[in-house]
Amino acid sequence: MSLDEVDLLLQEAQKYWYDSYKILHKEAPVHRIPGEGTSPDTDGFILSKYEDIAFVVKDILRFPPPVMKSSDLEKAGVSGFNSDDEDEESKNTSCQYCCK
């Protein structure tokens, strides 16, 4: 099986992720996915080698992490963040336990 025969974005691909990972590691250690970046007009990438991942994670000037609004995080199912449209008064209130 080759990378051309694998669609990594299909739900069924999750069942065979380790097999897909081996193919990626061998054929495309840095794999571009057109249109799957942090916005529709950018590409996403899958890195499958430790050295490449470590290089990207450590060089935040060249590869800055994406900035996400809390509303985007909430849409993605991540909770616990303040709303982007929170008013100034609620941002400046202190907690009742330690901030007097």
C-alpha positions in Angstrom: 0.0 0.0 0.0 1.2 3.5 -0.8 0.4 7.0 0.3 -1.7 7.6 -2.8 -4.0 4.8 -1.7 -4.6 6.2 1.8 -7.1 9.1 2.6 -6.0 10.2 6.0 -9.1 12.4 6.5 -11.7 9.6 6.2 -13.3 8.5 9.5 -12.3 4.9 8.7 -8.6 5.9 8.5 -8.5 6.2 12.3 -8.9 2.4 12.5 -5.7 2.0 10.5 -3.7 5.0 11.8 -0.6 3.0 12.8 -0.4 1.5 9.3 -1.0 5.0 7.8 1.7 6.4 10.0 4.3 3.8 8.8 3.4 4.8 5.2 3.7 8.5 6.0 7.0 8.0 7.9 8.5 6.2 4.8 7.0 8.1 1.9 6.2 11.6 3.2 7.7 12.5 6.6 6.4 16.1 6.0 3.0 15.7 4.4 1.0 18.7 3.1 -2.8 18.6 3.2 -4.1 21.4 0.9 -6.8 23.6 2.4 -6.7 22.0 5.9 -4.7 24.7 7.7 -5.9 27.0 10.5 -7.9 28.9 7.9 -9.5 27.8 4.6 -6.8 29.4 2.4 -3.9 27.7 4.2 -2.5 24.2 4.1 -2.1 21.8 7.0 0.9 19.5 7.5 1.4 16.2 9.2 4.9 15.6 10.6 5.7 11.9 11.3 9.4 12.1 12.4 10.4 13.0 15.9 13.3 15.2 14.7 11.0 17.3 12.4 8.3 17.7 15.1 11.0 18.8 17.7 12.4 21.3 15.2 9.0 22.9 14.6 7.9 22.9 18.2 11.2 24.5 19.4 11.4 27.2 16.7 8.4 29.4 17.6 9.7 32.4 15.6 9.7 30.5 12.4 6.7 28.4 13.2 4.5 30.4 15.6 1.5 28.6 17.1 -1.9 29.6 15.7 -3.8 32.2 17.7 -7.4 31.0 18.3 -10.2 33.0 19.7 -12.1 31.5 22.6 -15.2 31.3 20.4 -13.3 29.1 18.0 -12.2 26.9 20.9 -15.8 26.6 22.2 -17.0 25.6 18.7 -14.3 22.9 18.7 -15.6 21.6 22.0 -13.0 23.1 24.3 -14.5 24.7 27.4 -13.3 26.8 30.3 -12.3 29.9 28.4 -13.9 33.4 28.8 -15.9 34.7 25.9 -14.2 37.1 23.5 -17.1 39.6 23.9 -16.8 39.7 27.7 -17.2 43.2 29.0 -14.5 45.1 30.8 -16.3 45.1 34.1 -16.4 41.3 34.4 -12.7 41.1 33.3 -11.6 43.3 36.2 -13.5 41.7 39.0 -11.6 39.8 41.7 -12.4 36.5 43.1 -14.1 36.2 46.4 -11.5 33.9 48.0 -8.0 35.4 47.7 -8.3 38.8 45.9 -9.6 41.5 48.1 
